[in-house]
Amino acid sequence: MTLETVSTSRSHGGIQGVYRHASAETGTPMVFSVFLPPQATNGAKLPVVWYLSGLTCTHANVTDKGEFRQAAAELGLIVVCPDTSPRGEGVADDAAWDMGQGAGFYVDATQAPWAPHFRMWSYVTKELPEVVAANFPVDMDRQGITGHSMGGHGALTVALRHPGRFKSVSAFAPIVAPTQVPWGQKALPGYLGDDPAAWRHHDTVALIQDGARLPDLLVDQGTADSFLENQLRPELLRQACADAGIPLTLRLQDGYDHSYFFISTFMRDHLEWHAERLKA
Amino acid sequence: MTLETVSTSRSHGGIQGVYRHASAETGTPMVFSVFLPPQATNGAKLPVVWYLSGLTCTHANVTDKGEFRQAAAELGLIVVCPDTSPRGEGVADDAAWDMGQGAGFYVDATQAPWAPHFRMWSYVTKELPEVVAANFPVDMDRQGITGHSMGGHGALTVALRHPGRFKSVSAFAPIVAPTQVPWGQKALPGYLGDDPAAWRHHDTVALIQDGARLPDLLVDQGTADSFLENQLRPELLRQACADAGIPLTLRLQDGYDHSYFFISTFMRDHLEWHAERLKA
């Protein structure tokens, strides 16, 4: 697990790094970013928040535009931001922006042509946590997870299927019911084949209906988000959490869209939500 | 002066907009961004801070990565971010990234092939202020100006040559003496020809030596900036300000580089510097 440092820059008193490694899961080089707050210099292990990105994004979108460093520095949180898929020549792709490279949907694909490299589920739940734990001062007993859109889907499904691993969970405009919306109705059969049971393992609402639980959950959703009604449908999450007794804080943010102008506005609230639970 | 709205997004309680207009100065379409803080909705005119960007940048770099909106929203500041040059087919360019498109150096070029379109001095000092004043609730009696690198050069020279226009002036890692460093020794003769007198009108240290003054000045400079010794040379600014009696707050920021990871860290300090003077 040799880690190559792509870049490091001092920022908000800490270090924003970008790293590359050869992933055994995807069979490709994978790039991710890690922000170490100033507290990381004293040898102590710090709580870590994972941020999973949305369609078309790499690690760079949130690293450049997420405005998370000031709050993370104040709160003493390490923030890790993976890529959204394997990339490069020899990796399958699709002309559409919602399938293939940049659109891994955090699943282990079983179908051609995706199966050889598209193993983002195992990458973000097993391989990358081992790489991060081996190379950075993270306290793996204090992990939180969040994400945006497809990455919100990733964060919620990963948390639901790893009970106890994450002490704090949140999402920005997540895809909560991919089996019921066009993005997921394309991606899940494409990556996983025709068995609806396989899809339900990657559908937040279905996982909750099938018994998975979270301690509590913060979700922000912009009311001017152009994907709100057709792809995101937070009312399905609200109903599932109500039925299951999961305490959901769902905030409909008036006039906000799907962009990082929205995410960056509420990033501090999310990191404070995580810090409160990770430092309790 | 018809203004086309490229995009608007709610952010930090205000509106981040991007606009395009046909510039008479450059003879091209020009794009710029404006952040309106939440206070802009009540009909009052608000103080405005101009941010001039550096080499290779458009309006988008600082708009995406500058982390200025939270502080601007709190302080009630409008932030305007122009492009760094004319662009497009039919506009002269250079294979190098420090000349031509993306590298206008905030001068009115007199030399071929630049003279027809490279009129960034008149654009940022005359045309764009008129466009902004006509279309946004800016109080033109309360203007501040800042910028980064080549844009720091632009901010300082514009402020020095418009005494009284700007109540607050700051810069991030500015080029302060272009006649004494490689970037300027290429750009100034390239755009302005062989007369050293023309260069001195676009050299902060020379302008101060020749009698121009500022009320006071905040400059942040990273010590790990790879351009520090050869291109930026803040010691020349320190000496010029000391000789002229200009109160300069020059902060050497330990370990910071030339990137937006540096700028975003100290953006709040700069906006507070401006707000203190604009709202006095």
Interface residues (C-beta under 8 A of the other chain):
Chain A: S9 R10 S11 H12 G13 Q16 D64 K65 E67 R69 Q70 G222 A224 D254 G255 Y256 D257 S259 Y260 F261 F262 S264 T265 R268
Chain B: S9 R10 S11 H12 G13 Q16 D64 K65 E67 R69 Q70 G222 A224 D254 G255 Y256 D257 S259 Y260 F261 F262 S264 T265 R268
